[in-house]
């Protein structure tokens, strides 16, 4: 899709159609990156920010154990019929 650069006061900008914004999940702030003469626009939000620290704390407290271990026991079907391709 082509778009035009428009004048916004003393600046310039791009109009991005709402369906494209929705498809990308952009809300509020975005991050602009210039790479090899290309403009890259990506979300400023990091969906899994802080997960590493949270999982580390869980491991330290022993909260990272599985509650349902029965599902880890192979069944007859798993052993006889399942085939990796």
Secondary structure, 3 states (H helix, E strand, C coil): CCCCEEEECCEEEECCCHHHHHHHCCCCCEEEEEECCEEEEEECCCCCCCHHHHHHHHHHHCCCCCCCCHHHCCCHHHHHCCCCC
